[in-house]
C-alpha cells in the first residue's frame, strides 16, 4: 500500500505544532497561558506513553 506524504507526516507535524504552541505559551505569561501550555505539552507526552505501552512484551525485549 502506497501512503501519501500527508499520511506519513501528518501526525508528526501536528505533534510538532502542539509542542511549539506549548513552549511559546509557557514563555508568554501566567494564568490561561499556563493552562494552554500544560494541555499542548501534555498531549504529545500522553500519546507517546499510550503508544509505548501498547507494545507487546515480545516487542519490548527485541530492543
HTML snippet that shows the backbone in 3Dmol.js (N, CA, C, O; Angstrom):
<script src="https://3Dmol.org/build/3Dmol-min.js"></script>
<div id="view" style="width:600px;height:400px;position:relative"></div>
<script>
const pdb = `
ATOM      1  N   UNK A   1       0.837  -1.175   0.000  1.00  0.00           N
ATOM      2  CA  UNK A   1       0.000   0.000   0.000  1.00  0.00           C
ATOM      3  C   UNK A   1       0.888   1.247   0.000  1.00  0.00           C
ATOM      4  O   UNK A   1       1.809   1.368   0.807  1.00  0.00           O
ATOM      5  N   UNK A   2       0.603   2.140  -0.889  1.00  0.00           N
ATOM      6  CA  UNK A   2       1.363   3.375  -1.004  1.00  0.00           C
ATOM      7  C   UNK A   2       0.690   4.445  -0.150  1.00  0.00           C
ATOM      8  O   UNK A   2      -0.520   4.659  -0.228  1.00  0.00           O
ATOM      9  N   UNK A   3       1.494   5.103   0.656  1.00  0.00           N
ATOM     10  CA  UNK A   3       0.976   6.167   1.517  1.00  0.00           C
ATOM     11  C   UNK A   3       1.369   7.527   0.950  1.00  0.00           C
ATOM     12  O   UNK A   3       2.440   7.700   0.369  1.00  0.00           O
ATOM     13  N   UNK A   4       0.476   8.472   1.137  1.00  0.00           N
ATOM     14  CA  UNK A   4       0.762   9.832   0.701  1.00  0.00           C
ATOM     15  C   UNK A   4       1.631  10.524   1.752  1.00  0.00           C
ATOM     16  O   UNK A   4       1.673  10.089   2.902  1.00  0.00           O
ATOM     17  N   UNK A   5       2.320  11.593   1.368  1.00  0.00           N
ATOM     18  CA  UNK A   5       3.126  12.325   2.352  1.00  0.00           C
ATOM     19  C   UNK A   5       2.311  12.850   3.540  1.00  0.00           C
ATOM     20  O   UNK A   5       2.816  12.906   4.662  1.00  0.00           O
ATOM     21  N   UNK A   6       1.065  13.230   3.300  1.00  0.00           N
ATOM     22  CA  UNK A   6       0.257  13.721   4.416  1.00  0.00           C
ATOM     23  C   UNK A   6      -0.097  12.595   5.387  1.00  0.00           C
ATOM     24  O   UNK A   6      -0.255  12.842   6.583  1.00  0.00           O
ATOM     25  N   UNK A   7      -0.221  11.371   4.892  1.00  0.00           N
ATOM     26  CA  UNK A   7      -0.466  10.241   5.784  1.00  0.00           C
ATOM     27  C   UNK A   7       0.784   9.904   6.590  1.00  0.00           C
ATOM     28  O   UNK A   7       0.680   9.480   7.741  1.00  0.00           O
ATOM     29  N   UNK A   8       1.939  10.083   6.014  1.00  0.00           N
ATOM     30  CA  UNK A   8       3.190   9.768   6.694  1.00  0.00           C
ATOM     31  C   UNK A   8       3.555  10.862   7.686  1.00  0.00           C
ATOM     32  O   UNK A   8       3.918  10.566   8.824  1.00  0.00           O
ATOM     33  N   UNK A   9       3.468  12.102   7.279  1.00  0.00           N
ATOM     34  CA  UNK A   9       3.961  13.218   8.083  1.00  0.00           C
ATOM     35  C   UNK A   9       2.886  13.981   8.825  1.00  0.00           C
ATOM     36  O   UNK A   9       3.211  14.905   9.570  1.00  0.00           O
ATOM     37  N   UNK A  10       1.624  13.641   8.656  1.00  0.00           N
ATOM     38  CA  UNK A  10       0.535  14.389   9.289  1.00  0.00           C
ATOM     39  C   UNK A  10       0.617  14.426  10.804  1.00  0.00           C
ATOM     40  O   UNK A  10       0.590  15.504  11.398  1.00  0.00           O
ATOM     41  N   UNK A  11       0.716  13.267  11.436  1.00  0.00           N
ATOM     42  CA  UNK A  11       0.751  13.208  12.903  1.00  0.00           C
ATOM     43  C   UNK A  11       2.017  13.838  13.474  1.00  0.00           C
ATOM     44  O   UNK A  11       1.910  14.590  14.443  1.00  0.00           O
ATOM     45  N   UNK A  12       3.216  13.578  12.934  1.00  0.00           N
ATOM     46  CA  UNK A  12       4.398  14.250  13.480  1.00  0.00           C
ATOM     47  C   UNK A  12       4.351  15.771  13.359  1.00  0.00           C
ATOM     48  O   UNK A  12       4.831  16.478  14.246  1.00  0.00           O
ATOM     49  N   UNK A  13       3.783  16.273  12.280  1.00  0.00           N
ATOM     50  CA  UNK A  13       3.674  17.727  12.119  1.00  0.00           C
ATOM     51  C   UNK A  13       2.709  18.306  13.143  1.00  0.00           C
ATOM     52  O   UNK A  13       2.991  19.348  13.735  1.00  0.00           O
ATOM     53  N   UNK A  14       1.578  17.649  13.361  1.00  0.00           N
ATOM     54  CA  UNK A  14       0.614  18.122  14.361  1.00  0.00           C
ATOM     55  C   UNK A  14       1.236  18.093  15.757  1.00  0.00           C
ATOM     56  O   UNK A  14       1.057  19.035  16.529  1.00  0.00           O
ATOM     57  N   UNK A  15       1.958  17.034  16.085  1.00  0.00           N
ATOM     58  CA  UNK A  15       2.614  16.964  17.391  1.00  0.00           C
ATOM     59  C   UNK A  15       3.692  18.036  17.527  1.00  0.00           C
ATOM     60  O   UNK A  15       3.866  18.598  18.608  1.00  0.00           O
ATOM     61  N   UNK A  16       4.404  18.322  16.469  1.00  0.00           N
ATOM     62  CA  UNK A  16       5.403  19.389  16.495  1.00  0.00           C
ATOM     63  C   UNK A  16       4.780  20.761  16.688  1.00  0.00           C
ATOM     64  O   UNK A  16       5.315  21.593  17.420  1.00  0.00           O
ATOM     65  N   UNK A  17       3.653  20.996  16.036  1.00  0.00           N
ATOM     66  CA  UNK A  17       2.942  22.267  16.198  1.00  0.00           C
ATOM     67  C   UNK A  17       2.419  22.401  17.625  1.00  0.00           C
ATOM     68  O   UNK A  17       2.533  23.467  18.230  1.00  0.00           O
ATOM     69  N   UNK A  18       1.845  21.325  18.166  1.00  0.00           N
ATOM     70  CA  UNK A  18       1.370  21.360  19.553  1.00  0.00           C
ATOM     71  C   UNK A  18       2.507  21.648  20.524  1.00  0.00           C
ATOM     72  O   UNK A  18       2.342  22.434  21.457  1.00  0.00           O
ATOM     73  N   UNK A  19       3.652  21.021  20.314  1.00  0.00           N
ATOM     74  CA  UNK A  19       4.800  21.251  21.181  1.00  0.00           C
ATOM     75  C   UNK A  19       5.278  22.698  21.087  1.00  0.00           C
ATOM     76  O   UNK A  19       5.597  23.314  22.104  1.00  0.00           O
ATOM     77  N   UNK A  20       5.327  23.233  19.888  1.00  0.00           N
ATOM     78  CA  UNK A  20       5.741  24.624  19.704  1.00  0.00           C
ATOM     79  C   UNK A  20       4.778  25.582  20.384  1.00  0.00           C
ATOM     80  O   UNK A  20       5.204  26.528  21.046  1.00  0.00           O
ATOM     81  N   UNK A  21       3.483  25.343  20.226  1.00  0.00           N
ATOM     82  CA  UNK A  21       2.480  26.176  20.892  1.00  0.00           C
ATOM     83  C   UNK A  21       2.652  26.101  22.399  1.00  0.00           C
ATOM     84  O   UNK A  21       2.580  27.120  23.087  1.00  0.00           O
ATOM     85  N   UNK A  22       2.878  24.901  22.914  1.00  0.00           N
ATOM     86  CA  UNK A  22       3.058  24.734  24.353  1.00  0.00           C
ATOM     87  C   UNK A  22       4.272  25.455  24.883  1.00  0.00           C
ATOM     88  O   UNK A  22       4.204  26.085  25.938  1.00  0.00           O
ATOM     89  N   UNK A  23       5.381  25.377  24.175  1.00  0.00           N
ATOM     90  CA  UNK A  23       6.600  26.030  24.633  1.00  0.00           C
ATOM     91  C   UNK A  23       6.488  27.550  24.556  1.00  0.00           C
ATOM     92  O   UNK A  23       6.930  28.251  25.466  1.00  0.00           O
ATOM     93  N   UNK A  24       5.905  28.058  23.486  1.00  0.00           N
ATOM     94  CA  UNK A  24       5.745  29.506  23.357  1.00  0.00           C
ATOM     95  C   UNK A  24       4.760  30.041  24.385  1.00  0.00           C
ATOM     96  O   UNK A  24       5.000  31.090  24.981  1.00  0.00           O
ATOM     97  N   UNK A  25       3.654  29.334  24.601  1.00  0.00           N
ATOM     98  CA  UNK A  25       2.674  29.813  25.579  1.00  0.00           C
ATOM     99  C   UNK A  25       3.234  29.765  26.997  1.00  0.00           C
ATOM    100  O   UNK A  25       2.820  30.556  27.844  1.00  0.00           O
ATOM    101  N   UNK A  26       4.164  28.856  27.274  1.00  0.00           N
ATOM    102  CA  UNK A  26       4.796  28.816  28.593  1.00  0.00           C
ATOM    103  C   UNK A  26       5.665  30.051  28.814  1.00  0.00           C
ATOM    104  O   UNK A  26       5.848  30.484  29.952  1.00  0.00           O
ATOM    105  N   UNK A  27       6.194  30.612  27.754  1.00  0.00           N
ATOM    106  CA  UNK A  27       7.029  31.805  27.872  1.00  0.00           C
ATOM    107  C   UNK A  27       6.221  33.100  27.918  1.00  0.00           C
ATOM    108  O   UNK A  27       6.725  34.124  28.381  1.00  0.00           O
ATOM    109  N   UNK A  28       4.982  33.068  27.447  1.00  0.00           N
ATOM    110  CA  UNK A  28       4.218  34.308  27.297  1.00  0.00           C
ATOM    111  C   UNK A  28       3.694  34.889  28.608  1.00  0.00           C
ATOM    112  O   UNK A  28       3.658  36.111  28.756  1.00  0.00           O
ATOM    113  N   UNK A  29       3.302  34.085  29.525  1.00  0.00           N
ATOM    114  CA  UNK A  29       2.759  34.664  30.754  1.00  0.00           C
ATOM    115  C   UNK A  29       2.154  33.622  31.654  1.00  0.00           C
ATOM    116  O   UNK A  29       2.391  32.423  31.512  1.00  0.00           O
ATOM    117  N   UNK A  30       1.360  34.117  32.589  1.00  0.00           N
ATOM    118  CA  UNK A  30       0.728  33.263  33.588  1.00  0.00           C
ATOM    119  C   UNK A  30      -0.765  33.146  33.318  1.00  0.00           C
ATOM    120  O   UNK A  30      -1.292  33.712  32.361  1.00  0.00           O
ATOM    121  N   UNK A  31      -1.426  32.397  34.186  1.00  0.00           N
ATOM    122  CA  UNK A  31      -2.880  32.254  34.081  1.00  0.00           C
ATOM    123  C   UNK A  31      -3.275  31.305  32.977  1.00  0.00           C
ATOM    124  O   UNK A  31      -2.927  30.124  33.002  1.00  0.00           O
ATOM    125  N   UNK A  32      -4.004  31.823  32.008  1.00  0.00           N
ATOM    126  CA  UNK A  32      -4.518  30.994  30.917  1.00  0.00           C
ATOM    127  C   UNK A  32      -3.369  30.418  30.090  1.00  0.00           C
ATOM    128  O   UNK A  32      -3.493  29.323  29.542  1.00  0.00           O
ATOM    129  N   UNK A  33      -2.253  31.141  29.996  1.00  0.00           N
ATOM    130  CA  UNK A  33      -1.113  30.654  29.223  1.00  0.00           C
ATOM    131  C   UNK A  33      -0.526  29.388  29.833  1.00  0.00           C
ATOM    132  O   UNK A  33      -0.051  28.506  29.118  1.00  0.00           O
ATOM    133  N   UNK A  34      -0.563  29.303  31.170  1.00  0.00           N
ATOM    134  CA  UNK A  34      -0.088  28.088  31.826  1.00  0.00           C
ATOM    135  C   UNK A  34      -0.968  26.888  31.475  1.00  0.00           C
ATOM    136  O   UNK A  34      -0.466  25.784  31.267  1.00  0.00           O
ATOM    137  N   UNK A  35      -2.278  27.110  31.411  1.00  0.00           N
ATOM    138  CA  UNK A  35      -3.196  26.023  31.061  1.00  0.00           C
ATOM    139  C   UNK A  35      -3.004  25.596  29.609  1.00  0.00           C
ATOM    140  O   UNK A  35      -2.998  24.404  29.302  1.00  0.00           O
ATOM    141  N   UNK A  36      -2.849  26.571  28.721  1.00  0.00           N
ATOM    142  CA  UNK A  36      -2.611  26.255  27.306  1.00  0.00           C
ATOM    143  C   UNK A  36      -1.320  25.456  27.164  1.00  0.00           C
ATOM    144  O   UNK A  36      -1.264  24.476  26.420  1.00  0.00           O
ATOM    145  N   UNK A  37      -0.298  25.878  27.875  1.00  0.00           N
ATOM    146  CA  UNK A  37       0.983  25.184  27.824  1.00  0.00           C
ATOM    147  C   UNK A  37       0.872  23.751  28.335  1.00  0.00           C
ATOM    148  O   UNK A  37       1.401  22.824  27.721  1.00  0.00           O
ATOM    149  N   UNK A  38       0.186  23.576  29.453  1.00  0.00           N
ATOM    150  CA  UNK A  38       0.046  22.236  30.032  1.00  0.00           C
ATOM    151  C   UNK A  38      -0.695  21.295  29.090  1.00  0.00           C
ATOM    152  O   UNK A  38      -0.302  20.140  28.927  1.00  0.00           O
ATOM    153  N   UNK A  39      -1.747  21.775  28.480  1.00  0.00           N
ATOM    154  CA  UNK A  39      -2.514  20.927  27.560  1.00  0.00           C
ATOM    155  C   UNK A  39      -1.708  20.628  26.299  1.00  0.00           C
ATOM    156  O   UNK A  39      -1.632  19.481  25.858  1.00  0.00           O
ATOM    157  N   UNK A  40      -1.103  21.674  25.720  1.00  0.00           N
ATOM    158  CA  UNK A  40      -0.372  21.497  24.461  1.00  0.00           C
ATOM    159  C   UNK A  40       0.861  20.612  24.635  1.00  0.00           C
ATOM    160  O   UNK A  40       1.221  19.880  23.713  1.00  0.00           O
ATOM    161  N   UNK A  41       1.515  20.665  25.792  1.00  0.00           N
ATOM    162  CA  UNK A  41       2.674  19.808  26.020  1.00  0.00           C
ATOM    163  C   UNK A  41       2.282  18.442  26.568  1.00  0.00           C
ATOM    164  O   UNK A  41       3.035  17.478  26.437  1.00  0.00           O
ATOM    165  N   UNK A  42       1.117  18.360  27.175  1.00  0.00           N
ATOM    166  CA  UNK A  42       0.670  17.096  27.740  1.00  0.00           C
ATOM    167  C   UNK A  42       0.193  16.104  26.687  1.00  0.00           C
ATOM    168  O   UNK A  42       0.379  14.897  26.840  1.00  0.00           O
ATOM    169  N   UNK A  43      -0.413  16.601  25.635  1.00  0.00           N
ATOM    170  CA  UNK A  43      -0.953  15.710  24.597  1.00  0.00           C
ATOM    171  C   UNK A  43       0.148  14.862  23.945  1.00  0.00           C
ATOM    172  O   UNK A  43      -0.016  13.645  23.857  1.00  0.00           O
ATOM    173  N   UNK A  44       1.270  15.450  23.480  1.00  0.00           N
ATOM    174  CA  UNK A  44       2.327  14.598  22.910  1.00  0.00           C
ATOM    175  C   UNK A  44       2.902  13.609  23.926  1.00  0.00           C
ATOM    176  O   UNK A  44       3.236  12.477  23.577  1.00  0.00           O
ATOM    177  N   UNK A  45       3.016  14.041  25.185  1.00  0.00           N
ATOM    178  CA  UNK A  45       3.537  13.130  26.218  1.00  0.00           C
ATOM    179  C   UNK A  45       2.584  11.959  26.437  1.00  0.00           C
ATOM    180  O   UNK A  45       3.016  10.809  26.516  1.00  0.00           O
ATOM    181  N   UNK A  46       1.299  12.248  26.535  1.00  0.00           N
ATOM    182  CA  UNK A  46       0.325  11.175  26.733  1.00  0.00           C
ATOM    183  C   UNK A  46       0.273  10.225  25.538  1.00  0.00           C
ATOM    184  O   UNK A  46       0.168   9.012  25.716  1.00  0.00           O
ATOM    185  N   UNK A  47       0.347  10.762  24.338  1.00  0.00           N
ATOM    186  CA  UNK A  47       0.347   9.900  23.148  1.00  0.00           C
ATOM    187  C   UNK A  47       1.587   9.019  23.099  1.00  0.00           C
ATOM    188  O   UNK A  47       1.501   7.841  22.751  1.00  0.00           O
ATOM    189  N   UNK A  48       2.732   9.582  23.445  1.00  0.00           N
ATOM    190  CA  UNK A  48       3.950   8.780  23.486  1.00  0.00           C
ATOM    191  C   UNK A  48       3.859   7.663  24.508  1.00  0.00           C
ATOM    192  O   UNK A  48       4.262   6.532  24.238  1.00  0.00           O
ATOM    193  N   UNK A  49       3.331   7.977  25.677  1.00  0.00           N
ATOM    194  CA  UNK A  49       3.145   6.964  26.710  1.00  0.00           C
ATOM    195  C   UNK A  49       2.156   5.899  26.254  1.00  0.00           C
ATOM    196  O   UNK A  49       2.401   4.705  26.423  1.00  0.00           O
ATOM    197  N   UNK A  50       1.038   6.331  25.676  1.00  0.00           N
ATOM    198  CA  UNK A  50      -0.008   5.400  25.230  1.00  0.00           C
ATOM    199  C   UNK A  50       0.530   4.416  24.194  1.00  0.00           C
ATOM    200  O   UNK A  50       0.344   3.206  24.322  1.00  0.00           O
ATOM    201  N   UNK A  51       1.196   4.941  23.170  1.00  0.00           N
ATOM    202  CA  UNK A  51       1.689   4.058  22.117  1.00  0.00           C
ATOM    203  C   UNK A  51       2.882   3.230  22.590  1.00  0.00           C
ATOM    204  O   UNK A  51       3.114   2.135  22.077  1.00  0.00           O
ATOM    205  N   UNK A  52       3.633   3.736  23.553  1.00  0.00           N
ATOM    206  CA  UNK A  52       4.719   2.947  24.126  1.00  0.00           C
ATOM    207  C   UNK A  52       4.209   1.769  24.937  1.00  0.00           C
ATOM    208  O   UNK A  52       4.808   0.694  24.911  1.00  0.00           O
ATOM    209  N   UNK A  53       3.123   1.955  25.651  1.00  0.00           N
ATOM    210  CA  UNK A  53       2.561   0.885  26.473  1.00  0.00           C
ATOM    211  C   UNK A  53       1.774  -0.132  25.648  1.00  0.00           C
ATOM    212  O   UNK A  53       1.512  -1.236  26.126  1.00  0.00           O
ATOM    213  N   UNK A  54       1.398   0.215  24.438  1.00  0.00           N
ATOM    214  CA  UNK A  54       0.645  -0.705  23.582  1.00  0.00           C
ATOM    215  C   UNK A  54       1.513  -1.813  23.016  1.00  0.00           C
ATOM    216  O   UNK A  54       0.993  -2.809  22.515  1.00  0.00           O
ATOM    217  N   UNK A  55       2.813  -1.657  23.087  1.00  0.00           N
ATOM    218  CA  UNK A  55       3.708  -2.692  22.560  1.00  0.00           C
ATOM    219  C   UNK A  55       3.596  -3.945  23.407  1.00  0.00           C
ATOM    220  O   UNK A  55       3.366  -3.880  24.615  1.00  0.00           O
ATOM    221  N   UNK A  56       3.760  -5.073  22.764  1.00  0.00           N
ATOM    222  CA  UNK A  56       3.709  -6.344  23.483  1.00  0.00           C
ATOM    223  C   UNK A  56       5.051  -6.600  24.156  1.00  0.00           C
ATOM    224  O   UNK A  56       6.056  -6.018  23.748  1.00  0.00           O
ATOM    225  N   UNK A  57       5.096  -7.455  25.178  1.00  0.00           N
ATOM    226  CA  UNK A  57       6.378  -7.758  25.835  1.00  0.00           C
ATOM    227  C   UNK A  57       7.434  -8.287  24.863  1.00  0.00           C
ATOM    228  O   UNK A  57       8.617  -7.994  25.034  1.00  0.00           O
ATOM    229  N   UNK A  58       7.039  -9.051  23.857  1.00  0.00           N
ATOM    230  CA  UNK A  58       7.995  -9.585  22.894  1.00  0.00           C
ATOM    231  C   UNK A  58       8.630  -8.433  22.084  1.00  0.00           C
ATOM    232  O   UNK A  58       9.817  -8.494  21.762  1.00  0.00           O
ATOM    233  N   UNK A  59       7.865  -7.406  21.760  1.00  0.00           N
ATOM    234  CA  UNK A  59       8.401  -6.270  21.038  1.00  0.00           C
ATOM    235  C   UNK A  59       9.346  -5.467  21.913  1.00  0.00           C
ATOM    236  O   UNK A  59      10.341  -4.934  21.422  1.00  0.00           O
ATOM    237  N   UNK A  60       9.049  -5.374  23.205  1.00  0.00           N
ATOM    238  CA  UNK A  60       9.907  -4.615  24.127  1.00  0.00           C
ATOM    239  C   UNK A  60      11.256  -5.301  24.313  1.00  0.00           C
ATOM    240  O   UNK A  60      12.284  -4.629  24.396  1.00  0.00           O
ATOM    241  N   UNK A  61      11.265  -6.637  24.380  1.00  0.00           N
ATOM    242  CA  UNK A  61      12.518  -7.347  24.614  1.00  0.00           C
ATOM    243  C   UNK A  61      13.393  -7.402  23.366  1.00  0.00           C
ATOM    244  O   UNK A  61      14.587  -7.683  23.464  1.00  0.00           O
ATOM    245  N   UNK A  62      12.818  -7.138  22.197  1.00  0.00           N
ATOM    246  CA  UNK A  62      13.581  -7.173  20.964  1.00  0.00           C
ATOM    247  C   UNK A  62      14.512  -5.975  20.828  1.00  0.00           C
ATOM    248  O   UNK A  62      15.415  -5.992  19.991  1.00  0.00           O
ATOM    249  N   UNK A  63      14.310  -4.940  21.631  1.00  0.00           N
ATOM    250  CA  UNK A  63      15.152  -3.748  21.517  1.00  0.00           C
ATOM    251  C   UNK A  63      16.464  -3.906  22.166  1.00  0.00           C
ATOM    252  O   UNK A  63      17.277  -2.981  22.149  1.00  0.00           O
TER     253      UNK A  63
END
`;
const viewer = $3Dmol.createViewer("view");
viewer.addModel(pdb, "pdb");
viewer.setStyle({}, {cartoon: {color: "spectrum"}});
viewer.zoomTo();
viewer.render();
</script>
